[in-house]
Amino acid sequence: MVEIKQFYKELGRLLYSVAMVDGRIEAKEVLALHEFVSKELAHFKPTSDSSGMNHAFYVEFEFDEYANHGMNIHSAYDSFMKYFEAHVTEIDPQLVTMAIDIVEKVASSFMQMNREERELIDRIKKEMAETADIV
């Protein structure tokens, strides 16, 4: 079974790359991320760290860390994809579906999804499908 905390950290990096692909992170994108994490992801097989915090919130922490330090979006994207490829057989297919859902919700939360976001999401889906044959 995949180490869920690390999966969530990697997902936070992926979401950062999606939100930042157009050069800026909008408040509505951050809100959509928070709502999805707290309302859906936190309730999907809830697990906690030693302090009792739900692992799902590592998505937000990693996203914030990358945003606060202006990390390279390509490095963030590559980090997730390398992790996904290395652990694909250990990741619950339902979690993969939820990851795609949150990516789309974040991208479409501010007005409409723009061309850069659409192209990146299409690339994410394609690469995940080729790797896992489940999306």
A tleap script that builds the chain and sets N, CA, C and O, in Angstrom:
source leaprc.protein.ff14SB
mol = sequence {
  NMET VAL GLU ILE LYS GLN PHE TYR LYS GLU
  LEU GLY ARG LEU LEU TYR SER VAL ALA MET
  VAL ASP GLY ARG ILE GLU ALA LYS GLU VAL
  LEU ALA LEU HIE GLU PHE VAL SER LYS GLU
  LEU ALA HIE PHE LYS PRO THR SER ASP SER
  SER GLY MET ASN HIE ALA PHE TYR VAL GLU
  PHE GLU PHE ASP GLU TYR ALA ASN HIE GLY
  MET ASN ILE HIE SER ALA TYR ASP SER PHE
  MET LYS TYR PHE GLU ALA HIE VAL THR GLU
  ILE ASP PRO GLN LEU VAL THR MET ALA ILE
  ASP ILE VAL GLU LYS VAL ALA SER SER PHE
  MET GLN MET ASN ARG GLU GLU ARG GLU LEU
  ILE ASP ARG ILE LYS LYS GLU MET ALA GLU
  THR ALA ASP ILE CVAL
}
set mol.1.N position { 0.840 -1.190 0.000 }
set mol.1.CA position { 0.000 0.000 0.000 }
set mol.1.C position { 0.880 1.245 0.000 }
set mol.1.O position { 1.904 1.294 0.680 }
set mol.2.N position { 0.478 2.227 -0.752 }
set mol.2.CA position { 1.229 3.472 -0.873 }
set mol.2.C position { 1.214 4.233 0.456 }
set mol.2.O position { 0.221 4.214 1.183 }
set mol.3.N position { 2.306 4.888 0.754 }
set mol.3.CA position { 2.396 5.717 1.944 }
set mol.3.C position { 1.579 6.982 1.651 }
set mol.3.O position { 2.016 7.847 0.893 }
set mol.4.N position { 0.405 7.078 2.252 }
set mol.4.CA position { -0.589 8.079 1.884 }
set mol.4.C position { -0.111 9.512 2.122 }
set mol.4.O position { -0.444 10.412 1.351 }
set mol.5.N position { 0.656 9.725 3.171 }
set mol.5.CA position { 1.154 11.082 3.447 }
set mol.5.C position { 1.993 11.581 2.275 }
set mol.5.O position { 1.838 12.725 1.849 }
set mol.6.N position { 2.873 10.743 1.755 }
set mol.6.CA position { 3.715 11.168 0.637 }
set mol.6.C position { 2.881 11.368 -0.626 }
set mol.6.O position { 3.137 12.296 -1.394 }
set mol.7.N position { 1.888 10.511 -0.849 }
set mol.7.CA position { 1.007 10.709 -2.001 }
set mol.7.C position { 0.336 12.079 -1.923 }
set mol.7.O position { 0.286 12.805 -2.916 }
set mol.8.N position { -0.173 12.429 -0.757 }
set mol.8.CA position { -0.847 13.712 -0.599 }
set mol.8.C position { 0.118 14.883 -0.800 }
set mol.8.O position { -0.261 15.900 -1.382 }
set mol.9.N position { 1.346 14.753 -0.332 }
set mol.9.CA position { 2.338 15.813 -0.557 }
set mol.9.C position { 2.587 15.989 -2.059 }
set mol.9.O position { 2.648 17.108 -2.567 }
set mol.10.N position { 2.728 14.871 -2.744 }
set mol.10.CA position { 2.951 14.931 -4.192 }
set mol.10.C position { 1.737 15.528 -4.908 }
set mol.10.O position { 1.891 16.282 -5.870 }
set mol.11.N position { 0.554 15.198 -4.448 }
set mol.11.CA position { -0.660 15.765 -5.032 }
set mol.11.C position { -0.685 17.284 -4.829 }
set mol.11.O position { -1.106 18.018 -5.723 }
set mol.12.N position { -0.248 17.749 -3.685 }
set mol.12.CA position { -0.149 19.189 -3.448 }
set mol.12.C position { 0.776 19.855 -4.450 }
set mol.12.O position { 0.507 20.966 -4.907 }
set mol.13.N position { 1.866 19.181 -4.793 }
set mol.13.CA position { 2.801 19.712 -5.791 }
set mol.13.C position { 2.144 19.766 -7.171 }
set mol.13.O position { 2.292 20.745 -7.902 }
set mol.14.N position { 1.425 18.711 -7.513 }
set mol.14.CA position { 0.728 18.684 -8.801 }
set mol.14.C position { -0.293 19.816 -8.885 }
set mol.14.O position { -0.385 20.505 -9.901 }
set mol.15.N position { -1.046 20.001 -7.825 }
set mol.15.CA position { -2.056 21.055 -7.809 }
set mol.15.C position { -1.426 22.443 -7.889 }
set mol.15.O position { -1.993 23.350 -8.498 }
set mol.16.N position { -0.287 22.602 -7.291 }
set mol.16.CA position { 0.443 23.866 -7.427 }
set mol.16.C position { 0.778 24.111 -8.899 }
set mol.16.O position { 0.602 25.223 -9.397 }
set mol.17.N position { 1.256 23.083 -9.591 }
set mol.17.CA position { 1.621 23.264 -11.002 }
set mol.17.C position { 0.396 23.612 -11.839 }
set mol.17.O position { 0.500 24.398 -12.780 }
set mol.18.N position { -0.753 23.046 -11.517 }
set mol.18.CA position { -1.986 23.346 -12.251 }
set mol.18.C position { -2.439 24.782 -11.973 }
set mol.18.O position { -2.761 25.527 -12.899 }
set mol.19.N position { -2.461 25.161 -10.704 }
set mol.19.CA position { -2.925 26.510 -10.350 }
set mol.19.C position { -1.988 27.591 -10.884 }
set mol.19.O position { -2.428 28.692 -11.214 }
set mol.20.N position { -0.716 27.278 -10.969 }
set mol.20.CA position { 0.291 28.283 -11.329 }
set mol.20.C position { 0.640 28.276 -12.819 }
set mol.20.O position { 1.415 29.118 -13.271 }
set mol.21.N position { 0.085 27.345 -13.579 }
set mol.21.CA position { 0.474 27.222 -14.986 }
set mol.21.C position { 0.204 28.498 -15.785 }
set mol.21.O position { 0.889 28.763 -16.773 }
set mol.22.N position { -0.773 29.279 -15.373 }
set mol.22.CA position { -1.073 30.530 -16.077 }
set mol.22.C position { -0.320 31.720 -15.471 }
set mol.22.O position { -0.567 32.868 -15.843 }
set mol.23.N position { 0.589 31.446 -14.545 }
set mol.23.CA position { 1.434 32.491 -13.987 }
set mol.23.C position { 0.957 33.108 -12.686 }
set mol.23.O position { 1.638 33.965 -12.123 }
set mol.24.N position { -0.202 32.688 -12.200 }
set mol.24.CA position { -0.709 33.235 -10.940 }
set mol.24.C position { -1.670 32.235 -10.279 }
set mol.24.O position { -2.322 31.432 -10.945 }
set mol.25.N position { -1.728 32.317 -8.967 }
set mol.25.CA position { -2.661 31.495 -8.195 }
set mol.25.C position { -3.774 32.409 -7.714 }
set mol.25.O position { -3.526 33.409 -7.040 }
set mol.26.N position { -4.981 32.062 -8.060 }
set mol.26.CA position { -6.149 32.866 -7.679 }
set mol.26.C position { -6.711 32.379 -6.344 }
set mol.26.O position { -6.603 31.198 -6.015 }
set mol.27.N position { -7.304 33.281 -5.589 }
set mol.27.CA position { -7.898 32.950 -4.294 }
set mol.27.C position { -8.966 31.861 -4.443 }
set mol.27.O position { -9.094 30.998 -3.574 }
set mol.28.N position { -9.725 31.896 -5.531 }
set mol.28.CA position { -10.762 30.882 -5.748 }
set mol.28.C position { -10.158 29.501 -5.972 }
set mol.28.O position { -10.783 28.494 -5.638 }
set mol.29.N position { -8.963 29.440 -6.527 }
set mol.29.CA position { -8.288 28.149 -6.706 }
set mol.29.C position { -7.884 27.582 -5.346 }
set mol.29.O position { -8.027 26.385 -5.098 }
set mol.30.N position { -7.383 28.445 -4.475 }
set mol.30.CA position { -6.994 28.016 -3.130 }
set mol.30.C position { -8.226 27.565 -2.355 }
set mol.30.O position { -8.180 26.560 -1.646 }
set mol.31.N position { -9.319 28.296 -2.486 }
set mol.31.CA position { -10.563 27.929 -1.809 }
set mol.31.C position { -11.090 26.587 -2.314 }
set mol.31.O position { -11.517 25.752 -1.516 }
set mol.32.N position { -11.065 26.372 -3.624 }
set mol.32.CA position { -11.523 25.095 -4.187 }
set mol.32.C position { -10.669 23.953 -3.672 }
set mol.32.O position { -11.188 22.880 -3.365 }
set mol.33.N position { -9.372 24.167 -3.573 }
set mol.33.CA position { -8.465 23.160 -3.036 }
set mol.33.C position { -8.835 22.827 -1.594 }
set mol.33.O position { -8.970 21.657 -1.233 }
set mol.34.N position { -8.998 23.855 -0.779 }
set mol.34.CA position { -9.334 23.646 0.629 }
set mol.34.C position { -10.666 22.905 0.789 }
set mol.34.O position { -10.771 21.971 1.584 }
set mol.35.N position { -11.665 23.323 0.038 }
set mol.35.CA position { -12.974 22.678 0.151 }
set mol.35.C position { -12.921 21.214 -0.247 }
set mol.35.O position { -13.520 20.372 0.421 }
set mol.36.N position { -12.214 20.899 -1.321 }
set mol.36.CA position { -12.123 19.509 -1.758 }
set mol.36.C position { -11.383 18.674 -0.714 }
set mol.36.O position { -11.803 17.565 -0.386 }
set mol.37.N position { -10.287 19.211 -0.200 }
set mol.37.CA position { -9.512 18.468 0.804 }
set mol.37.C position { -10.352 18.229 2.046 }
set mol.37.O position { -10.427 17.101 2.533 }
set mol.38.N position { -10.981 19.270 2.563 }
set mol.38.CA position { -11.709 19.126 3.825 }
set mol.38.C position { -13.026 18.377 3.696 }
set mol.38.O position { -13.434 17.688 4.632 }
set mol.39.N position { -13.698 18.497 2.561 }
set mol.39.CA position { -15.011 17.870 2.417 }
set mol.39.C position { -14.966 16.478 1.785 }
set mol.39.O position { -15.856 15.663 2.029 }
set mol.40.N position { -13.950 16.200 0.985 }
set mol.40.CA position { -13.928 14.916 0.290 }
set mol.40.C position { -12.691 14.088 0.613 }
set mol.40.O position { -12.810 12.947 1.059 }
set mol.41.N position { -11.527 14.639 0.396 }
set mol.41.CA position { -10.298 13.869 0.553 }
set mol.41.C position { -10.066 13.458 2.011 }
set mol.41.O position { -9.615 12.343 2.273 }
set mol.42.N position { -10.365 14.331 2.941 }
set mol.42.CA position { -10.150 14.031 4.361 }
set mol.42.C position { -11.023 12.875 4.845 }
set mol.42.O position { -10.705 12.228 5.843 }
set mol.43.N position { -12.117 12.618 4.141 }
set mol.43.CA position { -13.030 11.553 4.551 }
set mol.43.C position { -12.794 10.248 3.791 }
set mol.43.O position { -13.427 9.233 4.083 }
set mol.44.N position { -11.895 10.276 2.829 }
set mol.44.CA position { -11.565 9.082 2.066 }
set mol.44.C position { -10.496 8.312 2.833 }
set mol.44.O position { -9.336 8.724 2.868 }
set mol.45.N position { -10.874 7.221 3.431 }
set mol.45.CA position { -9.949 6.407 4.232 }
set mol.45.C position { -9.095 7.296 5.131 }
set mol.45.O position { -7.876 7.353 4.969 }
set mol.46.N position { -9.727 7.991 6.080 }
set mol.46.CA position { -8.991 8.953 6.906 }
set mol.46.C position { -7.856 8.310 7.704 }
set mol.46.O position { -8.042 7.300 8.382 }
set mol.47.N position { -6.694 8.918 7.606 }
set mol.47.CA position { -5.522 8.510 8.378 }
set mol.47.C position { -4.919 9.771 8.978 }
set mol.47.O position { -5.100 10.871 8.455 }
set mol.48.N position { -4.201 9.599 10.080 }
set mol.48.CA position { -3.644 10.752 10.775 }
set mol.48.C position { -2.165 10.561 11.062 }
set mol.48.O position { -1.664 9.439 11.133 }
set mol.49.N position { -1.481 11.688 11.225 }
set mol.49.CA position { -0.077 11.620 11.620 }
set mol.49.C position { -0.001 11.522 13.140 }
set mol.49.O position { -1.031 11.427 13.808 }
set mol.50.N position { 1.206 11.546 13.687 }
set mol.50.CA position { 1.387 11.362 15.130 }
set mol.50.C position { 0.745 12.468 15.959 }
set mol.50.O position { 0.476 12.268 17.143 }
set mol.51.N position { 0.493 13.633 15.360 }
set mol.51.CA position { -0.158 14.720 16.088 }
set mol.51.C position { -1.680 14.663 15.981 }
set mol.51.O position { -2.382 15.471 16.590 }
set mol.52.N position { -2.183 13.711 15.208 }
set mol.52.CA position { -3.621 13.562 15.043 }
set mol.52.C position { -4.193 14.301 13.851 }
set mol.52.O position { -5.405 14.288 13.638 }
set mol.53.N position { -3.339 14.945 13.070 }
set mol.53.CA position { -3.815 15.681 11.899 }
set mol.53.C position { -4.063 14.723 10.733 }
set mol.53.O position { -3.246 13.847 10.449 }
set mol.54.N position { -5.182 14.901 10.077 }
set mol.54.CA position { -5.530 14.082 8.931 }
set mol.54.C position { -4.487 14.288 7.829 }
set mol.54.O position { -4.137 15.419 7.494 }
set mol.55.N position { -3.998 13.175 7.273 }
set mol.55.CA position { -2.973 13.240 6.233 }
set mol.55.C position { -3.414 14.036 5.003 }
set mol.55.O position { -2.570 14.601 4.307 }
set mol.56.N position { -4.702 14.092 4.724 }
set mol.56.CA position { -5.185 14.796 3.534 }
set mol.56.C position { -4.756 16.263 3.527 }
set mol.56.O position { -4.581 16.856 2.463 }
set mol.57.N position { -4.589 16.842 4.706 }
set mol.57.CA position { -4.224 18.258 4.767 }
set mol.57.C position { -2.779 18.513 4.336 }
set mol.57.O position { -2.374 19.665 4.187 }
set mol.58.N position { -2.006 17.457 4.137 }
set mol.58.CA position { -0.658 17.623 3.583 }
set mol.58.C position { -0.728 18.115 2.136 }
set mol.58.O position { 0.231 18.704 1.636 }
set mol.59.N position { -1.851 17.879 1.468 }
set mol.59.CA position { -2.040 18.434 0.124 }
set mol.59.C position { -1.930 19.950 0.202 }
set mol.59.O position { -1.186 20.565 -0.561 }
set mol.60.N position { -2.666 20.543 1.118 }
set mol.60.CA position { -2.653 21.999 1.269 }
set mol.60.C position { -1.303 22.512 1.737 }
set mol.60.O position { -0.824 23.531 1.239 }
set mol.61.N position { -0.684 21.826 2.684 }
set mol.61.CA position { 0.611 22.271 3.196 }
set mol.61.C position { 1.664 22.299 2.094 }
set mol.61.O position { 2.438 23.251 1.988 }
set mol.62.N position { 1.686 21.270 1.292 }
set mol.62.CA position { 2.689 21.214 0.220 }
set mol.62.C position { 2.387 22.269 -0.845 }
set mol.62.O position { 3.298 22.930 -1.344 }
set mol.63.N position { 1.126 22.424 -1.186 }
set mol.63.CA position { 0.719 23.460 -2.128 }
set mol.63.C position { 1.191 24.830 -1.634 }
set mol.63.O position { 1.800 25.593 -2.384 }
set mol.64.N position { 0.901 25.131 -0.369 }
set mol.64.CA position { 1.293 26.411 0.213 }
set mol.64.C position { 2.807 26.584 0.237 }
set mol.64.O position { 3.320 27.667 -0.047 }
set mol.65.N position { 3.508 25.529 0.571 }
set mol.65.CA position { 4.972 25.589 0.623 }
set mol.65.C position { 5.540 25.951 -0.751 }
set mol.65.O position { 6.416 26.808 -0.860 }
set mol.66.N position { 5.046 25.305 -1.775 }
set mol.66.CA position { 5.521 25.586 -3.133 }
set mol.66.C position { 5.125 26.997 -3.568 }
set mol.66.O position { 5.915 27.702 -4.197 }
set mol.67.N position { 3.911 27.403 -3.235 }
set mol.67.CA position { 3.452 28.746 -3.597 }
set mol.67.C position { 4.249 29.820 -2.867 }
set mol.67.O position { 4.630 30.824 -3.468 }
set mol.68.N position { 4.502 29.621 -1.594 }
set mol.68.CA position { 5.224 30.618 -0.803 }
set mol.68.C position { 6.676 30.787 -1.246 }
set mol.68.O position { 7.274 31.846 -1.052 }
set mol.69.N position { 7.231 29.741 -1.837 }
set mol.69.CA position { 8.629 29.801 -2.272 }
set mol.69.C position { 8.776 29.958 -3.786 }
set mol.69.O position { 9.891 29.937 -4.308 }
set mol.70.N position { 7.651 30.116 -4.490 }
set mol.70.CA position { 7.702 30.326 -5.929 }
set mol.70.C position { 8.422 29.204 -6.665 }
set mol.70.O position { 9.231 29.451 -7.559 }
set mol.71.N position { 8.124 27.990 -6.284 }
set mol.71.CA position { 8.808 26.832 -6.868 }
set mol.71.C position { 8.488 26.698 -8.360 }
set mol.71.O position { 7.468 27.192 -8.840 }
set mol.72.N position { 9.359 26.037 -9.058 }
set mol.72.CA position { 9.219 25.802 -10.485 }
set mol.72.C position { 8.059 24.837 -10.733 }
set mol.72.O position { 8.014 23.753 -10.151 }
set mol.73.N position { 7.127 25.232 -11.594 }
set mol.73.CA position { 5.948 24.387 -11.820 }
set mol.73.C position { 6.304 23.081 -12.522 }
set mol.73.O position { 5.642 22.064 -12.316 }
set mol.74.N position { 7.334 23.105 -13.342 }
set mol.74.CA position { 7.728 21.884 -14.043 }
set mol.74.C position { 8.336 20.876 -13.065 }
set mol.74.O position { 8.101 19.673 -13.184 }
set mol.75.N position { 9.105 21.359 -12.113 }
set mol.75.CA position { 9.668 20.481 -11.081 }
set mol.75.C position { 8.557 19.880 -10.226 }
set mol.75.O position { 8.608 18.704 -9.865 }
set mol.76.N position { 7.559 20.692 -9.907 }
set mol.76.CA position { 6.428 20.214 -9.107 }
set mol.76.C position { 5.666 19.121 -9.857 }
set mol.76.O position { 5.331 18.079 -9.294 }
set mol.77.N position { 5.405 19.380 -11.123 }
set mol.77.CA position { 4.704 18.406 -11.962 }
set mol.77.C position { 5.515 17.117 -12.076 }
set mol.77.O position { 4.982 16.024 -11.883 }
set mol.78.N position { 6.795 17.247 -12.387 }
set mol.78.CA position { 7.666 16.079 -12.554 }
set mol.78.C position { 7.765 15.257 -11.277 }
set mol.78.O position { 7.817 14.028 -11.326 }
set mol.79.N position { 7.791 15.930 -10.142 }
set mol.79.CA position { 7.867 15.233 -8.858 }
set mol.79.C position { 6.655 14.313 -8.683 }
set mol.79.O position { 6.798 13.148 -8.312 }
set mol.80.N position { 5.456 14.854 -8.957 }
set mol.80.CA position { 4.255 14.028 -8.831 }
set mol.80.C position { 4.301 12.858 -9.804 }
set mol.80.O position { 4.040 11.720 -9.414 }
set mol.81.N position { 4.628 13.123 -11.058 }
set mol.81.CA position { 4.593 12.064 -12.059 }
set mol.81.C position { 5.611 10.961 -11.768 }
set mol.81.O position { 5.314 9.783 -11.963 }
set mol.82.N position { 6.784 11.322 -11.313 }
set mol.82.CA position { 7.787 10.309 -10.948 }
set mol.82.C position { 7.287 9.457 -9.795 }
set mol.82.O position { 7.439 8.235 -9.801 }
set mol.83.N position { 6.689 10.106 -8.807 }
set mol.83.CA position { 6.133 9.376 -7.666 }
set mol.83.C position { 5.012 8.448 -8.137 }
set mol.83.O position { 4.964 7.276 -7.762 }
set mol.84.N position { 4.127 8.978 -8.950 }
set mol.84.CA position { 2.997 8.194 -9.454 }
set mol.84.C position { 3.486 6.970 -10.223 }
set mol.84.O position { 2.992 5.863 -10.009 }
set mol.85.N position { 4.441 7.163 -11.104 }
set mol.85.CA position { 4.974 6.053 -11.893 }
set mol.85.C position { 5.621 4.992 -11.013 }
set mol.85.O position { 5.476 3.797 -11.269 }
set mol.86.N position { 6.331 5.423 -9.982 }
set mol.86.CA position { 7.021 4.482 -9.104 }
set mol.86.C position { 6.073 3.699 -8.195 }
set mol.86.O position { 6.408 2.604 -7.742 }
set mol.87.N position { 4.902 4.254 -7.932 }
set mol.87.CA position { 3.989 3.645 -6.954 }
set mol.87.C position { 2.608 3.322 -7.512 }
set mol.87.O position { 1.685 3.043 -6.747 }
set mol.88.N position { 2.455 3.356 -8.808 }
set mol.88.CA position { 1.138 3.223 -9.428 }
set mol.88.C position { 0.395 1.962 -8.984 }
set mol.88.O position { -0.820 2.006 -8.791 }
set mol.89.N position { 1.084 0.865 -8.821 }
set mol.89.CA position { 0.398 -0.383 -8.449 }
set mol.89.C position { -0.074 -0.380 -7.000 }
set mol.89.O position { -0.878 -1.225 -6.605 }
set mol.90.N position { 0.422 0.563 -6.210 }
set mol.90.CA position { 0.051 0.637 -4.798 }
set mol.90.C position { -1.065 1.650 -4.537 }
set mol.90.O position { -1.623 1.683 -3.440 }
set mol.91.N position { -1.389 2.461 -5.517 }
set mol.91.CA position { -2.353 3.554 -5.320 }
set mol.91.C position { -3.761 3.076 -5.635 }
set mol.91.O position { -4.014 2.509 -6.699 }
set mol.92.N position { -4.659 3.306 -4.717 }
set mol.92.CA position { -6.067 2.953 -4.873 }
set mol.92.C position { -6.623 3.687 -6.100 }
set mol.92.O position { -6.507 4.910 -6.186 }
set mol.93.N position { -7.222 2.961 -7.046 }
set mol.93.CA position { -7.782 3.618 -8.241 }
set mol.93.C position { -8.792 4.718 -7.914 }
set mol.93.O position { -8.897 5.698 -8.651 }
set mol.94.N position { -9.525 4.565 -6.832 }
set mol.94.CA position { -10.477 5.611 -6.430 }
set mol.94.C position { -9.732 6.886 -6.038 }
set mol.94.O position { -10.226 7.989 -6.271 }
set mol.95.N position { -8.558 6.742 -5.450 }
set mol.95.CA position { -7.745 7.905 -5.092 }
set mol.95.C position { -7.224 8.602 -6.350 }
set mol.95.O position { -7.110 9.828 -6.376 }
set mol.96.N position { -6.912 7.842 -7.373 }
set mol.96.CA position { -6.484 8.427 -8.649 }
set mol.96.C position { -7.628 9.237 -9.248 }
set mol.96.O position { -7.415 10.349 -9.732 }
set mol.97.N position { -8.824 8.695 -9.219 }
set mol.97.CA position { -9.997 9.406 -9.720 }
set mol.97.C position { -10.223 10.695 -8.938 }
set mol.97.O position { -10.531 11.734 -9.524 }
set mol.98.N position { -10.073 10.631 -7.623 }
set mol.98.CA position { -10.234 11.827 -6.798 }
set mol.98.C position { -9.160 12.858 -7.126 }
set mol.98.O position { -9.437 14.058 -7.119 }
set mol.99.N position { -7.950 12.413 -7.410 }
set mol.99.CA position { -6.865 13.329 -7.772 }
set mol.99.C position { -7.209 14.080 -9.052 }
set mol.99.O position { -7.003 15.290 -9.140 }
set mol.100.N position { -7.730 13.368 -10.036 }
set mol.100.CA position { -8.145 14.017 -11.288 }
set mol.100.C position { -9.277 15.002 -11.017 }
set mol.100.O position { -9.291 16.105 -11.565 }
set mol.101.N position { -10.224 14.605 -10.175 }
set mol.101.CA position { -11.344 15.497 -9.833 }
set mol.101.C position { -10.858 16.800 -9.207 }
set mol.101.O position { -11.312 17.879 -9.588 }
set mol.102.N position { -9.942 16.704 -8.253 }
set mol.102.CA position { -9.477 17.908 -7.576 }
set mol.102.C position { -8.667 18.789 -8.516 }
set mol.102.O position { -8.741 20.015 -8.432 }
set mol.103.N position { -7.899 18.181 -9.404 }
set mol.103.CA position { -7.147 18.947 -10.399 }
set mol.103.C position { -8.112 19.762 -11.253 }
set mol.103.O position { -7.887 20.950 -11.486 }
set mol.104.N position { -9.175 19.135 -11.716 }
set mol.104.CA position { -10.150 19.835 -12.560 }
set mol.104.C position { -10.909 20.910 -11.783 }
set mol.104.O position { -11.189 21.983 -12.318 }
set mol.105.N position { -11.241 20.626 -10.531 }
set mol.105.CA position { -11.973 21.616 -9.730 }
set mol.105.C position { -11.127 22.843 -9.449 }
set mol.105.O position { -11.623 23.968 -9.505 }
set mol.106.N position { -9.864 22.637 -9.149 }
set mol.106.CA position { -8.988 23.776 -8.898 }
set mol.106.C position { -8.839 24.608 -10.174 }
set mol.106.O position { -8.936 25.834 -10.136 }
set mol.107.N position { -8.607 23.944 -11.282 }
set mol.107.CA position { -8.389 24.658 -12.547 }
set mol.107.C position { -9.623 25.427 -13.007 }
set mol.107.O position { -9.497 26.501 -13.595 }
set mol.108.N position { -10.798 24.896 -12.748 }
set mol.108.CA position { -12.012 25.546 -13.239 }
set mol.108.C position { -12.674 26.462 -12.206 }
set mol.108.O position { -13.739 27.020 -12.471 }
set mol.109.N position { -12.062 26.620 -11.050 }
set mol.109.CA position { -12.689 27.395 -9.980 }
set mol.109.C position { -12.681 28.895 -10.232 }
set mol.109.O position { -13.559 29.604 -9.738 }
set mol.110.N position { -11.716 29.390 -10.985 }
set mol.110.CA position { -11.636 30.818 -11.271 }
set mol.110.C position { -12.063 31.032 -12.711 }
set mol.110.O position { -11.340 30.687 -13.646 }
set mol.111.N position { -13.244 31.604 -12.876 }
set mol.111.CA position { -13.838 31.794 -14.195 }
set mol.111.C position { -13.921 30.453 -14.902 }
set mol.111.O position { -14.490 29.499 -14.371 }
set mol.112.N position { -13.357 30.381 -16.089 }
set mol.112.CA position { -13.336 29.121 -16.820 }
set mol.112.C position { -11.894 28.653 -16.927 }
set mol.112.O position { -10.951 29.429 -16.776 }
set mol.113.N position { -11.754 27.374 -17.188 }
set mol.113.CA position { -10.436 26.820 -17.369 }
set mol.113.C position { -9.801 27.461 -18.610 }
set mol.113.O position { -10.409 27.481 -19.680 }
set mol.114.N position { -8.591 27.979 -18.464 }
set mol.114.CA position { -7.938 28.593 -19.618 }
set mol.114.C position { -7.160 27.539 -20.427 }
set mol.114.O position { -7.075 26.373 -20.039 }
set mol.115.N position { -6.609 27.975 -21.535 }
set mol.115.CA position { -5.921 27.051 -22.447 }
set mol.115.C position { -4.760 26.341 -21.768 }
set mol.115.O position { -4.604 25.132 -21.933 }
set mol.116.N position { -3.938 27.067 -21.003 }
set mol.116.CA position { -2.789 26.447 -20.330 }
set mol.116.C position { -3.228 25.364 -19.352 }
set mol.116.O position { -2.645 24.281 -19.299 }
set mol.117.N position { -4.274 25.678 -18.575 }
set mol.117.CA position { -4.782 24.706 -17.605 }
set mol.117.C position { -5.355 23.481 -18.314 }
set mol.117.O position { -5.093 22.349 -17.906 }
set mol.118.N position { -6.133 23.701 -19.369 }
set mol.118.CA position { -6.729 22.591 -20.120 }
set mol.118.C position { -5.638 21.695 -20.700 }
set mol.118.O position { -5.732 20.471 -20.606 }
set mol.119.N position { -4.616 22.281 -21.290 }
set mol.119.CA position { -3.530 21.492 -21.869 }
set mol.119.C position { -2.795 20.681 -20.795 }
set mol.119.O position { -2.452 19.519 -21.012 }
set mol.120.N position { -2.560 21.302 -19.647 }
set mol.120.CA position { -1.874 20.582 -18.570 }
set mol.120.C position { -2.740 19.450 -18.031 }
set mol.120.O position { -2.239 18.352 -17.787 }
set mol.121.N position { -4.012 19.698 -17.846 }
set mol.121.CA position { -4.904 18.641 -17.345 }
set mol.121.C position { -4.992 17.502 -18.351 }
set mol.121.O position { -4.973 16.335 -17.961 }
set mol.122.N position { -5.086 17.815 -19.620 }
set mol.122.CA position { -5.090 16.760 -20.643 }
set mol.122.C position { -3.804 15.941 -20.582 }
set mol.122.O position { -3.825 14.719 -20.729 }
set mol.123.N position { -2.684 16.630 -20.361 }
set mol.123.CA position { -1.395 15.932 -20.251 }
set mol.123.C position { -1.363 15.040 -19.012 }
set mol.123.O position { -0.891 13.904 -19.071 }
set mol.124.N position { -1.868 15.555 -17.891 }
set mol.124.CA position { -1.916 14.772 -16.649 }
set mol.124.C position { -2.733 13.506 -16.865 }
set mol.124.O position { -2.287 12.408 -16.533 }
set mol.125.N position { -3.927 13.663 -17.421 }
set mol.125.CA position { -4.803 12.513 -17.656 }
set mol.125.C position { -4.142 11.495 -18.584 }
set mol.125.O position { -4.203 10.290 -18.337 }
set mol.126.N position { -3.519 11.980 -19.637 }
set mol.126.CA position { -2.879 11.097 -20.599 }
set mol.126.C position { -1.741 10.321 -19.953 }
set mol.126.O position { -1.650 9.103 -20.104 }
set mol.127.N position { -0.879 11.022 -19.237 }
set mol.127.CA position { 0.257 10.350 -18.610 }
set mol.127.C position { -0.184 9.386 -17.512 }
set mol.127.O position { 0.393 8.309 -17.363 }
set mol.128.N position { -1.192 9.764 -16.752 }
set mol.128.CA position { -1.683 8.862 -15.703 }
set mol.128.C position { -2.350 7.647 -16.329 }
set mol.128.O position { -2.188 6.527 -15.845 }
set mol.129.N position { -3.091 7.861 -17.393 }
set mol.129.CA position { -3.746 6.738 -18.073 }
set mol.129.C position { -2.734 5.791 -18.670 }
set mol.129.O position { -2.889 4.575 -18.567 }
set mol.130.N position { -1.702 6.323 -19.291 }
set mol.130.CA position { -0.671 5.476 -19.872 }
set mol.130.C position { 0.076 4.689 -18.806 }
set mol.130.O position { 0.461 3.540 -19.026 }
set mol.131.N position { 0.275 5.305 -17.667 }
set mol.131.CA position { 1.008 4.657 -16.577 }
set mol.131.C position { 0.142 3.626 -15.859 }
set mol.131.O position { 0.592 2.512 -15.589 }
set mol.132.N position { -1.094 3.994 -15.553 }
set mol.132.CA position { -1.932 3.154 -14.717 }
set mol.132.C position { -2.987 2.381 -15.464 }
set mol.132.O position { -3.492 1.378 -14.961 }
set mol.133.N position { -3.331 2.825 -16.656 }
set mol.133.CA position { -4.393 2.218 -17.423 }
set mol.133.C position { -5.690 2.147 -16.624 }
set mol.133.O position { -6.435 1.169 -16.690 }
set mol.134.N position { -5.940 3.236 -15.854 }
set mol.134.CA position { -7.146 3.258 -15.018 }
set mol.134.C position { -7.918 4.564 -15.109 }
set mol.134.O position { -9.047 4.629 -14.623 }
set mol.135.N position { -7.366 5.589 -15.703 }
set mol.135.CA position { -8.069 6.882 -15.729 }
set mol.135.C position { -8.941 6.937 -16.973 }
set mol.135.O position { -9.625 7.934 -17.203 }
savepdb mol mol.pdb
quit
